[in-house]
């Protein structure tokens, strides 16, 4: 019989090796809701430091542009008529922009607009956020009968069996 060569393990090899799992940073995004609100998910808002509801923002776009490719958010020093306040709603922060979006001819009721959020330098040591249009997807149309709430009616076959 032929001798087999065996490799024996040591107790040191039995210890699990922890691998460094590089956590991919998800790109920061926001979108426009069906009601015309600019919606920042909670994770995006936390990474950008927008969780302080006392901060007001000025919202604008580049002058002379007809189509919206980017929106800009710049923190305002004082509250005024030209500032917007973010409100925490559920698991996100929102600001209503329905009038502005309609005047820019963005049909948010039929199209889902998503934006990639990146910081930018506005000047004089002020840093703001650039919301660059990342995608437009047609919203799904809900077809069929809406779900009815409450108890289901008794069927006719059950009534006749009694």
VMD Tcl script that draws the C-alpha trace (Angstrom):
set ca {
  {0.00 0.00 0.00}
  {1.24 3.43 -0.95}
  {1.91 5.95 1.81}
  {-0.21 9.12 1.66}
  {1.26 12.48 2.35}
  {-0.93 14.40 4.74}
  {-0.90 18.03 5.70}
  {-1.97 18.60 9.30}
  {-3.58 21.81 10.56}
  {-2.51 23.77 13.61}
  {-4.85 25.44 16.13}
  {-3.62 28.83 14.88}
  {-5.10 28.11 11.46}
  {-8.49 27.48 13.04}
  {-8.90 31.13 14.03}
  {-11.13 33.03 11.62}
  {-9.33 35.70 9.74}
  {-11.20 38.96 9.62}
  {-11.11 40.47 6.21}
  {-11.41 44.15 5.79}
  {-14.63 44.66 3.96}
  {-14.50 47.90 2.12}
  {-17.88 49.49 2.47}
  {-18.76 51.13 -0.79}
  {-20.00 54.60 -0.27}
  {-23.38 54.92 -1.82}
  {-23.76 58.01 -3.94}
  {-25.80 60.69 -2.23}
  {-29.14 61.12 -3.95}
  {-32.42 62.94 -3.64}
  {-35.60 62.94 -5.70}
  {-38.83 64.81 -6.38}
  {-41.99 63.30 -4.92}
  {-45.42 63.06 -6.53}
  {-46.51 66.13 -4.58}
  {-43.63 68.32 -5.81}
  {-41.37 68.06 -2.77}
  {-37.62 67.76 -2.93}
  {-36.94 64.64 -0.81}
  {-33.63 63.86 0.90}
  {-33.52 60.37 2.44}
  {-32.44 60.28 6.08}
  {-29.09 58.66 5.26}
  {-28.26 61.38 2.73}
  {-29.36 64.14 5.07}
  {-27.24 62.75 7.91}
  {-24.12 62.54 5.74}
  {-24.64 66.11 4.55}
  {-25.38 67.42 8.05}
  {-28.87 68.59 7.15}
  {-30.49 67.13 10.26}
  {-30.47 70.55 11.96}
  {-33.92 71.90 11.13}
  {-32.84 75.45 12.00}
  {-30.75 75.80 8.84}
  {-32.40 77.63 5.98}
  {-31.32 77.19 2.37}
  {-31.47 79.33 -0.71}
  {-32.38 77.26 -3.77}
  {-31.53 78.26 -7.32}
  {-30.20 77.29 -10.72}
  {-27.76 78.78 -13.20}
  {-28.89 81.97 -14.88}
  {-29.62 81.85 -18.58}
  {-30.39 78.12 -18.64}
  {-33.71 76.93 -20.02}
  {-33.55 73.29 -19.03}
  {-32.86 72.14 -15.51}
  {-29.61 70.21 -15.30}
  {-28.65 71.21 -11.77}
  {-30.22 72.80 -8.73}
  {-28.09 74.52 -6.11}
  {-28.68 74.73 -2.36}
  {-26.72 77.29 -0.39}
  {-27.11 77.71 3.39}
  {-28.48 81.11 4.29}
  {-27.13 83.19 7.18}
  {-30.47 84.70 8.11}
  {-34.08 83.80 7.61}
  {-35.72 85.74 4.86}
  {-38.30 85.69 2.13}
  {-35.91 83.96 -0.26}
  {-35.00 81.01 2.01}
  {-36.48 77.54 2.31}
  {-36.69 75.43 5.45}
  {-36.33 71.64 5.35}
  {-38.91 69.71 7.34}
  {-38.46 66.20 8.71}
  {-41.25 63.97 7.43}
  {-41.01 60.30 8.33}
  {-37.61 58.99 7.28}
  {-36.65 61.93 5.11}
  {-36.22 65.68 4.94}
  {-38.34 67.58 2.43}
  {-38.94 71.05 1.10}
  {-42.01 71.90 -1.03}
  {-41.07 73.22 -4.48}
  {-44.20 72.44 -6.50}
  {-44.72 75.99 -7.79}
  {-41.11 76.40 -8.86}
  {-40.99 72.98 -10.51}
  {-44.15 73.71 -12.51}
  {-42.71 77.04 -13.68}
  {-39.58 75.14 -14.82}
  {-41.83 72.73 -16.81}
  {-40.82 69.67 -14.78}
  {-43.77 67.26 -14.79}
  {-43.08 65.47 -11.51}
  {-46.52 63.78 -11.54}
  {-45.63 61.53 -14.46}
  {-41.83 61.43 -14.21}
  {-39.57 60.54 -11.28}
  {-36.57 62.89 -11.22}
  {-33.50 61.79 -9.26}
  {-30.52 63.96 -8.46}
  {-26.92 63.18 -7.48}
  {-25.87 65.37 -4.57}
  {-22.32 66.77 -4.42}
  {-20.89 69.59 -2.32}
  {-19.51 72.66 -4.11}
  {-17.80 75.88 -3.09}
  {-20.00 78.95 -3.52}
  {-17.32 81.44 -2.57}
  {-16.31 83.40 0.52}
  {-15.88 80.16 2.44}
  {-19.50 79.11 1.89}
  {-20.07 75.58 0.67}
  {-23.37 74.50 -0.81}
  {-24.88 71.46 -2.49}
  {-25.20 70.82 -6.20}
  {-28.10 68.58 -7.19}
  {-27.19 67.28 -10.63}
  {-30.00 65.61 -12.59}
  {-29.11 61.92 -12.64}
  {-32.15 60.27 -14.10}
  {-35.70 60.54 -15.30}
  {-37.98 57.51 -15.11}
  {-41.64 57.33 -16.02}
  {-43.74 56.73 -12.93}
  {-45.73 53.52 -12.93}
  {-49.39 54.04 -13.59}
  {-51.57 52.21 -11.14}
  {-54.25 50.29 -12.93}
  {-57.14 48.27 -11.72}
  {-59.51 48.59 -8.87}
  {-58.18 50.21 -5.71}
  {-57.90 48.02 -2.65}
  {-60.98 48.10 -0.50}
  {-60.61 48.59 3.19}
  {-62.58 46.99 5.95}
  {-64.28 43.62 6.19}
  {-64.89 41.58 3.12}
  {-68.58 41.04 2.32}
  {-69.95 37.57 2.87}
  {-70.27 35.66 -0.38}
  {-73.64 34.48 -1.68}
  {-72.65 30.79 -1.52}
  {-72.02 31.02 2.22}
  {-75.41 32.67 2.79}
  {-77.32 29.99 0.86}
  {-75.60 27.15 2.76}
  {-76.90 28.41 6.10}
}
mol new
graphics top color blue
foreach p $ca { graphics top sphere $p radius 0.5 }
foreach p [lrange $ca 0 end-1] q [lrange $ca 1 end] { graphics top cylinder $p $q radius 0.2 }
display resetview
